[in-house]
């Protein structure tokens, strides 16, 4: 299994070699750890950076979701920006969850809950979802993933997804609008460096 596929799996086959990264998350300069077999193992990836720079302010409280958390940059940013929020960091990759948890601990954050998808309470709704979704997992799997979580937005909740333009961001927007149907709006929130930030709003 090559390194681009490992982060889709529950138990990456590569050696868990942790490395320190100095990153800036919504104005917070922090030191974190990443590792092999986890998305963006060597740096804060460009798409995530675009989302962090362009997404609106995080609500001061509520229940948030980082879908496909990797080593945790989006979850950490939400928790740092809104200390009263409860943030769920969800990933199929157990190493990613371990990294997110240890990074939260090292930063003194106790409001992040790491979980595999099936461990999240089914009745939990989210006021905010941030995601750099795994486009390369395949269209059908991606669609299933998004339709499992976006309908769990709370009334007036919003989701922000960052997707490369050349990997189908515009066609994904059209598909989401059709698949979600009434009660949701899908729009382009911003564009930068070859990425689109897609906003999904629950209106009812």
C-alpha positions as protocol buffer text, in pm:
chain_id: "A"
residue {
  index: 1
  type: UNK
  ca { x: 0 y: 0 z: 0 }
}
residue {
  index: 2
  type: UNK
  ca { x: 151 y: 333 z: -97 }
}
residue {
  index: 3
  type: UNK
  ca { x: 168 y: 641 z: 124 }
}
residue {
  index: 4
  type: UNK
  ca { x: -113 y: 821 z: -60 }
}
residue {
  index: 5
  type: UNK
  ca { x: -356 y: 541 z: 27 }
}
residue {
  index: 6
  type: UNK
  ca { x: -257 y: 464 z: 383 }
}
residue {
  index: 7
  type: UNK
  ca { x: -445 y: 750 z: 543 }
}
residue {
  index: 8
  type: UNK
  ca { x: -774 y: 601 z: 414 }
}
residue {
  index: 9
  type: UNK
  ca { x: -718 y: 289 z: 628 }
}
residue {
  index: 10
  type: UNK
  ca { x: -785 y: 220 z: 994 }
}
residue {
  index: 11
  type: UNK
  ca { x: -437 y: 87 z: 1064 }
}
residue {
  index: 12
  type: UNK
  ca { x: -163 y: 227 z: 837 }
}
residue {
  index: 13
  type: UNK
  ca { x: 110 y: -22 z: 749 }
}
residue {
  index: 14
  type: UNK
  ca { x: 392 y: 233 z: 761 }
}
residue {
  index: 15
  type: UNK
  ca { x: 608 y: 280 z: 1067 }
}
residue {
  index: 16
  type: UNK
  ca { x: 474 y: 540 z: 1311 }
}
residue {
  index: 17
  type: UNK
  ca { x: 760 y: 791 z: 1299 }
}
residue {
  index: 18
  type: UNK
  ca { x: 647 y: 1112 z: 1462 }
}
residue {
  index: 19
  type: UNK
  ca { x: 790 y: 1448 z: 1365 }
}
residue {
  index: 20
  type: UNK
  ca { x: 737 y: 1797 z: 1504 }
}
residue {
  index: 21
  type: UNK
  ca { x: 585 y: 2073 z: 1295 }
}
residue {
  index: 22
  type: UNK
  ca { x: 559 y: 2442 z: 1371 }
}
residue {
  index: 23
  type: UNK
  ca { x: 233 y: 2569 z: 1219 }
}
residue {
  index: 24
  type: UNK
  ca { x: 4 y: 2870 z: 1241 }
}
residue {
  index: 25
  type: UNK
  ca { x: -365 y: 2788 z: 1291 }
}
residue {
  index: 26
  type: UNK
  ca { x: -594 y: 3093 z: 1262 }
}
residue {
  index: 27
  type: UNK
  ca { x: -329 y: 3316 z: 1417 }
}
residue {
  index: 28
  type: UNK
  ca { x: -218 y: 3065 z: 1681 }
}
residue {
  index: 29
  type: UNK
  ca { x: 144 y: 2957 z: 1643 }
}
residue {
  index: 30
  type: UNK
  ca { x: 168 y: 2602 z: 1774 }
}
residue {
  index: 31
  type: UNK
  ca { x: 400 y: 2302 z: 1775 }
}
residue {
  index: 32
  type: UNK
  ca { x: 236 y: 1974 z: 1683 }
}
residue {
  index: 33
  type: UNK
  ca { x: 328 y: 1621 z: 1581 }
}
residue {
  index: 34
  type: UNK
  ca { x: 252 y: 1440 z: 1256 }
}
residue {
  index: 35
  type: UNK
  ca { x: 349 y: 1094 z: 1133 }
}
residue {
  index: 36
  type: UNK
  ca { x: 365 y: 861 z: 837 }
}
residue {
  index: 37
  type: UNK
  ca { x: 38 y: 707 z: 721 }
}
residue {
  index: 38
  type: UNK
  ca { x: -161 y: 1020 z: 804 }
}
residue {
  index: 39
  type: UNK
  ca { x: -275 y: 1286 z: 558 }
}
residue {
  index: 40
  type: UNK
  ca { x: -27 y: 1571 z: 517 }
}
residue {
  index: 41
  type: UNK
  ca { x: 239 y: 1396 z: 722 }
}
residue {
  index: 42
  type: UNK
  ca { x: 515 y: 1651 z: 661 }
}
residue {
  index: 43
  type: UNK
  ca { x: 345 y: 1991 z: 663 }
}
residue {
  index: 44
  type: UNK
  ca { x: 19 y: 2179 z: 683 }
}
residue {
  index: 45
  type: UNK
  ca { x: -121 y: 2106 z: 339 }
}
residue {
  index: 46
  type: UNK
  ca { x: -225 y: 2385 z: 104 }
}
residue {
  index: 47
  type: UNK
  ca { x: -597 y: 2304 z: 93 }
}
residue {
  index: 48
  type: UNK
  ca { x: -625 y: 2303 z: 471 }
}
residue {
  index: 49
  type: UNK
  ca { x: -438 y: 2634 z: 481 }
}
residue {
  index: 50
  type: UNK
  ca { x: -686 y: 2783 z: 234 }
}
residue {
  index: 51
  type: UNK
  ca { x: -978 y: 2670 z: 447 }
}
residue {
  index: 52
  type: UNK
  ca { x: -820 y: 2806 z: 765 }
}
residue {
  index: 53
  type: UNK
  ca { x: -759 y: 3144 z: 602 }
}
residue {
  index: 54
  type: UNK
  ca { x: -1100 y: 3182 z: 440 }
}
residue {
  index: 55
  type: UNK
  ca { x: -1362 y: 3021 z: 663 }
}
residue {
  index: 56
  type: UNK
  ca { x: -1567 y: 3269 z: 872 }
}
residue {
  index: 57
  type: UNK
  ca { x: -1523 y: 3305 z: 1245 }
}
residue {
  index: 58
  type: UNK
  ca { x: -1605 y: 2998 z: 1450 }
}
residue {
  index: 59
  type: UNK
  ca { x: -1916 y: 3047 z: 1668 }
}
residue {
  index: 60
  type: UNK
  ca { x: -1825 y: 3114 z: 2032 }
}
residue {
  index: 61
  type: UNK
  ca { x: -1992 y: 2792 z: 2145 }
}
residue {
  index: 62
  type: UNK
  ca { x: -2171 y: 2490 z: 2007 }
}
residue {
  index: 63
  type: UNK
  ca { x: -2082 y: 2148 z: 1867 }
}
residue {
  index: 64
  type: UNK
  ca { x: -1827 y: 2137 z: 1585 }
}
residue {
  index: 65
  type: UNK
  ca { x: -1696 y: 1862 z: 1356 }
}
residue {
  index: 66
  type: UNK
  ca { x: -1361 y: 1816 z: 1182 }
}
residue {
  index: 67
  type: UNK
  ca { x: -1445 y: 1546 z: 926 }
}
residue {
  index: 68
  type: UNK
  ca { x: -1133 y: 1352 z: 827 }
}
residue {
  index: 69
  type: UNK
  ca { x: -917 y: 1512 z: 1092 }
}
residue {
  index: 70
  type: UNK
  ca { x: -571 y: 1375 z: 1006 }
}
residue {
  index: 71
  type: UNK
  ca { x: -334 y: 1499 z: 1275 }
}
residue {
  index: 72
  type: UNK
  ca { x: -590 y: 1760 z: 1373 }
}
residue {
  index: 73
  type: UNK
  ca { x: -522 y: 2106 z: 1226 }
}
residue {
  index: 74
  type: UNK
  ca { x: -888 y: 2196 z: 1171 }
}
residue {
  index: 75
  type: UNK
  ca { x: -1006 y: 2058 z: 1504 }
}
residue {
  index: 76
  type: UNK
  ca { x: -723 y: 2232 z: 1687 }
}
residue {
  index: 77
  type: UNK
  ca { x: -798 y: 2560 z: 1511 }
}
residue {
  index: 78
  type: UNK
  ca { x: -1168 y: 2543 z: 1601 }
}
residue {
  index: 79
  type: UNK
  ca { x: -1090 y: 2464 z: 1964 }
}
residue {
  index: 80
  type: UNK
  ca { x: -827 y: 2738 z: 1993 }
}
residue {
  index: 81
  type: UNK
  ca { x: -1059 y: 2996 z: 1838 }
}
residue {
  index: 82
  type: UNK
  ca { x: -1364 y: 2896 z: 2045 }
}
residue {
  index: 83
  type: UNK
  ca { x: -1259 y: 2744 z: 2379 }
}
residue {
  index: 84
  type: UNK
  ca { x: -1621 y: 2691 z: 2486 }
}
residue {
  index: 85
  type: UNK
  ca { x: -1708 y: 2483 z: 2179 }
}
residue {
  index: 86
  type: UNK
  ca { x: -1712 y: 2103 z: 2183 }
}
residue {
  index: 87
  type: UNK
  ca { x: -1515 y: 1975 z: 1885 }
}
residue {
  index: 88
  type: UNK
  ca { x: -1541 y: 1625 z: 1740 }
}
residue {
  index: 89
  type: UNK
  ca { x: -1240 y: 1509 z: 1538 }
}
residue {
  index: 90
  type: UNK
  ca { x: -1346 y: 1214 z: 1324 }
}
residue {
  index: 91
  type: UNK
  ca { x: -1131 y: 985 z: 1111 }
}
residue {
  index: 92
  type: UNK
  ca { x: -1117 y: 617 z: 1012 }
}
residue {
  index: 93
  type: UNK
  ca { x: -741 y: 623 z: 1073 }
}
residue {
  index: 94
  type: UNK
  ca { x: -654 y: 527 z: 1432 }
}
residue {
  index: 95
  type: UNK
  ca { x: -308 y: 685 z: 1404 }
}
residue {
  index: 96
  type: UNK
  ca { x: -468 y: 1014 z: 1300 }
}
residue {
  index: 97
  type: UNK
  ca { x: -696 y: 1004 z: 1603 }
}
residue {
  index: 98
  type: UNK
  ca { x: -401 y: 931 z: 1831 }
}
residue {
  index: 99
  type: UNK
  ca { x: -208 y: 1226 z: 1688 }
}
residue {
  index: 100
  type: UNK
  ca { x: -502 y: 1463 z: 1717 }
}
residue {
  index: 101
  type: UNK
  ca { x: -557 y: 1361 z: 2078 }
}
residue {
  index: 102
  type: UNK
  ca { x: -191 y: 1399 z: 2173 }
}
residue {
  index: 103
  type: UNK
  ca { x: -167 y: 1733 z: 1994 }
}
residue {
  index: 104
  type: UNK
  ca { x: -471 y: 1859 z: 2182 }
}
residue {
  index: 105
  type: UNK
  ca { x: -322 y: 1740 z: 2511 }
}
residue {
  index: 106
  type: UNK
  ca { x: 11 y: 1909 z: 2442 }
}
residue {
  index: 107
  type: UNK
  ca { x: -170 y: 2239 z: 2375 }
}
residue {
  index: 108
  type: UNK
  ca { x: -380 y: 2212 z: 2690 }
}
residue {
  index: 109
  type: UNK
  ca { x: -705 y: 2162 z: 2496 }
}
residue {
  index: 110
  type: UNK
  ca { x: -966 y: 1944 z: 2666 }
}
residue {
  index: 111
  type: UNK
  ca { x: -1264 y: 2013 z: 2439 }
}
residue {
  index: 112
  type: UNK
  ca { x: -1168 y: 1788 z: 2146 }
}
residue {
  index: 113
  type: UNK
  ca { x: -1328 y: 1443 z: 2123 }
}
residue {
  index: 114
  type: UNK
  ca { x: -1152 y: 1202 z: 1887 }
}
residue {
  index: 115
  type: UNK
  ca { x: -1364 y: 924 z: 1740 }
}
residue {
  index: 116
  type: UNK
  ca { x: -1407 y: 684 z: 1451 }
}
residue {
  index: 117
  type: UNK
  ca { x: -1723 y: 754 z: 1253 }
}
residue {
  index: 118
  type: UNK
  ca { x: -1926 y: 476 z: 1414 }
}
residue {
  index: 119
  type: UNK
  ca { x: -1834 y: 596 z: 1766 }
}
residue {
  index: 120
  type: UNK
  ca { x: -2000 y: 937 z: 1726 }
}
residue {
  index: 121
  type: UNK
  ca { x: -2344 y: 948 z: 1893 }
}
residue {
  index: 122
  type: UNK
  ca { x: -2605 y: 913 z: 1620 }
}
residue {
  index: 123
  type: UNK
  ca { x: -2825 y: 1187 z: 1765 }
}
residue {
  index: 124
  type: UNK
  ca { x: -2547 y: 1447 z: 1768 }
}
residue {
  index: 125
  type: UNK
  ca { x: -2599 y: 1749 z: 1541 }
}
residue {
  index: 126
  type: UNK
  ca { x: -2326 y: 1994 z: 1442 }
}
residue {
  index: 127
  type: UNK
  ca { x: -2337 y: 2373 z: 1434 }
}
residue {
  index: 128
  type: UNK
  ca { x: -2022 y: 2385 z: 1221 }
}
residue {
  index: 129
  type: UNK
  ca { x: -1841 y: 2132 z: 1003 }
}
residue {
  index: 130
  type: UNK
  ca { x: -1497 y: 2190 z: 854 }
}
residue {
  index: 131
  type: UNK
  ca { x: -1344 y: 1936 z: 618 }
}
residue {
  index: 132
  type: UNK
  ca { x: -1070 y: 1887 z: 364 }
}
residue {
  index: 133
  type: UNK
  ca { x: -1249 y: 1577 z: 234 }
}
residue {
  index: 134
  type: UNK
  ca { x: -1059 y: 1279 z: 89 }
}
residue {
  index: 135
  type: UNK
  ca { x: -1135 y: 1338 z: -279 }
}
residue {
  index: 136
  type: UNK
  ca { x: -900 y: 1060 z: -389 }
}
residue {
  index: 137
  type: UNK
  ca { x: -1097 y: 795 z: -202 }
}
residue {
  index: 138
  type: UNK
  ca { x: -1327 y: 785 z: -506 }
}
residue {
  index: 139
  type: UNK
  ca { x: -1648 y: 959 z: -607 }
}
residue {
  index: 140
  type: UNK
  ca { x: -1893 y: 705 z: -466 }
}
residue {
  index: 141
  type: UNK
  ca { x: -1716 y: 678 z: -131 }
}
residue {
  index: 142
  type: UNK
  ca { x: -1683 y: 1057 z: -112 }
}
residue {
  index: 143
  type: UNK
  ca { x: -2053 y: 1106 z: -183 }
}
residue {
  index: 144
  type: UNK
  ca { x: -2145 y: 849 z: 81 }
}
residue {
  index: 145
  type: UNK
  ca { x: -1919 y: 1022 z: 333 }
}
residue {
  index: 146
  type: UNK
  ca { x: -2063 y: 1368 z: 273 }
}
residue {
  index: 147
  type: UNK
  ca { x: -2423 y: 1248 z: 278 }
}
residue {
  index: 148
  type: UNK
  ca { x: -2360 y: 1069 z: 606 }
}
residue {
  index: 149
  type: UNK
  ca { x: -2249 y: 1392 z: 778 }
}
residue {
  index: 150
  type: UNK
  ca { x: -2380 y: 1705 z: 607 }
}
residue {
  index: 151
  type: UNK
  ca { x: -2746 y: 1622 z: 689 }
}
residue {
  index: 152
  type: UNK
  ca { x: -2638 y: 1626 z: 1055 }
}
residue {
  index: 153
  type: UNK
  ca { x: -2594 y: 2003 z: 1050 }
}
residue {
  index: 154
  type: UNK
  ca { x: -2810 y: 2167 z: 1315 }
}
residue {
  index: 155
  type: UNK
  ca { x: -3077 y: 2421 z: 1212 }
}
residue {
  index: 156
  type: UNK
  ca { x: -2886 y: 2718 z: 1064 }
}
residue {
  index: 157
  type: UNK
  ca { x: -2563 y: 2515 z: 1086 }
}
residue {
  index: 158
  type: UNK
  ca { x: -2292 y: 2554 z: 821 }
}
residue {
  index: 159
  type: UNK
  ca { x: -2023 y: 2339 z: 667 }
}
residue {
  index: 160
  type: UNK
  ca { x: -1710 y: 2451 z: 484 }
}
residue {
  index: 161
  type: UNK
  ca { x: -1535 y: 2206 z: 250 }
}
residue {
  index: 162
  type: UNK
  ca { x: -1213 y: 2279 z: 64 }
}
residue {
  index: 163
  type: UNK
  ca { x: -1172 y: 2106 z: -272 }
}
residue {
  index: 164
  type: UNK
  ca { x: -927 y: 2157 z: -558 }
}
residue {
  index: 165
  type: UNK
  ca { x: -1086 y: 2306 z: -868 }
}
residue {
  index: 166
  type: UNK
  ca { x: -913 y: 2055 z: -1096 }
}
residue {
  index: 167
  type: UNK
  ca { x: -1042 y: 1765 z: -883 }
}
residue {
  index: 168
  type: UNK
  ca { x: -1404 y: 1855 z: -939 }
}
residue {
  index: 169
  type: UNK
  ca { x: -1503 y: 2121 z: -687 }
}
residue {
  index: 170
  type: UNK
  ca { x: -1764 y: 2277 z: -916 }
}
residue {
  index: 171
  type: UNK
  ca { x: -1925 y: 1948 z: -1013 }
}
residue {
  index: 172
  type: UNK
  ca { x: -1928 y: 1851 z: -645 }
}
residue {
  index: 173
  type: UNK
  ca { x: -2115 y: 2172 z: -562 }
}
residue {
  index: 174
  type: UNK
  ca { x: -2381 y: 2088 z: -819 }
}
residue {
  index: 175
  type: UNK
  ca { x: -2409 y: 1732 z: -692 }
}
residue {
  index: 176
  type: UNK
  ca { x: -2440 y: 1845 z: -331 }
}
residue {
  index: 177
  type: UNK
  ca { x: -2717 y: 2091 z: -416 }
}
residue {
  index: 178
  type: UNK
  ca { x: -2915 y: 1812 z: -585 }
}
residue {
  index: 179
  type: UNK
  ca { x: -2842 y: 1545 z: -325 }
}
residue {
  index: 180
  type: UNK
  ca { x: -2917 y: 1759 z: -19 }
}
residue {
  index: 181
  type: UNK
  ca { x: -3228 y: 1911 z: -171 }
}
residue {
  index: 182
  type: UNK
  ca { x: -3459 y: 2155 z: 6 }
}
residue {
  index: 183
  type: UNK
  ca { x: -3352 y: 2296 z: 338 }
}
residue {
  index: 184
  type: UNK
  ca { x: -2990 y: 2343 z: 228 }
}
residue {
  index: 185
  type: UNK
  ca { x: -2802 y: 2593 z: 16 }
}
residue {
  index: 186
  type: UNK
  ca { x: -2467 y: 2520 z: -150 }
}
residue {
  index: 187
  type: UNK
  ca { x: -2244 y: 2801 z: -270 }
}
residue {
  index: 188
  type: UNK
  ca { x: -1884 y: 2902 z: -336 }
}
residue {
  index: 189
  type: UNK
  ca { x: -1759 y: 3083 z: -28 }
}
residue {
  index: 190
  type: UNK
  ca { x: -1413 y: 3169 z: -166 }
}
residue {
  index: 191
  type: UNK
  ca { x: -1137 y: 3063 z: -406 }
}
residue {
  index: 192
  type: UNK
  ca { x: -761 y: 3068 z: -359 }
}
residue {
  index: 193
  type: UNK
  ca { x: -452 y: 2891 z: -490 }
}
residue {
  index: 194
  type: UNK
  ca { x: -647 y: 2647 z: -707 }
}
residue {
  index: 195
  type: UNK
  ca { x: -899 y: 2556 z: -437 }
}
residue {
  index: 196
  type: UNK
  ca { x: -1262 y: 2636 z: -374 }
}
residue {
  index: 197
  type: UNK
  ca { x: -1412 y: 2665 z: -29 }
}
residue {
  index: 198
  type: UNK
  ca { x: -1768 y: 2533 z: -55 }
}
residue {
  index: 199
  type: UNK
  ca { x: -2028 y: 2653 z: 195 }
}
residue {
  index: 200
  type: UNK
  ca { x: -2322 y: 2428 z: 279 }
}
residue {
  index: 201
  type: UNK
  ca { x: -2587 y: 2600 z: 491 }
}
residue {
  index: 202
  type: UNK
  ca { x: -2885 y: 2437 z: 656 }
}
residue {
  index: 203
  type: UNK
  ca { x: -3177 y: 2676 z: 622 }
}
residue {
  index: 204
  type: UNK
  ca { x: -3453 y: 2465 z: 778 }
}
